[in-house]
Amino acid sequence: MPIFEFHCLDCGKDFETLVLTKSDQIDCPKCHSTHLERLMSSCAFKSGSKFTSTASSTSCTSCSSKSCSTCH
């Protein structure tokens, strides 16, 4: 399911919502503003019986750099 994270530029609330189509009207659940910014979500993967967030990693798996912005 496509769940996206947003930040309301009017009241500052961060929230997640299900977006089924590009034409879905998304508004802030706190102030109902449509002045939103879509956030980059960190993903998680299942390793054994635990979920591990990729955001907690200090480097990516394709190199030894401390910042993934240097890879691409």
N, C-alpha and C positions, 0 to 999 in steps of 0.2 A: 504494500500500500504506500502511496506517495505522501509521506508526512513531511512537511517543510517547517523550518523555524523562521520566525519573523521578528523584527524589532519595530515597534511603533515610533515613528519620528516625532509624534505629537506628545505622547505621555511617557515614553521610555520603556513600556512594558515589552518583555520578550515572551513569545509564546509559540506553541507548535499547533499546526492544524493540518487536517487532511485536505488535499487538493486533488480532485478527481479530473478536472479539465482545465485548460488554460483560460476558459471563460468564467470560471468560478470567481465570484466577488468575495474577496477576503477583507475582513475588517477586524480591528482590534477588539478583543473581548472586554477590555476595560473602558475605553473611550469611544469605540465604534468608528474610529478614524480609518480611512483607507490610505493614509500617507505612511506606507510601510516600506521596510527594507528587508529583503530576503537574506538570511544569514547562512554562512557556510557551516554545515553540520559536520561534526566529527562522527565517524562511523565506528562501529564496534563489530567484532567478529567472535565467534565461539571457538574456543580452544579447549578441548576436553570437556569438562563440566563447568568451566568458568567463562564469562564474557569479558573480553579485554577491549578497552577503548584504544583506538589508534592515537588519540590525542595525548595519551600519557607517555608515548614513546619519545625518546630524545632524538632519534634519527630514523630515517626511513630504512626499509630493508634492501633498497637497491644500491646504497653506497654508505660510506662512513661519515657523511656530513652531519653536522648538528642541526642544520636547517634544510628542510626539503625544498625551499625556494631556490637553492643552488643547483638542484638536480635537473631542472627543466629550464 
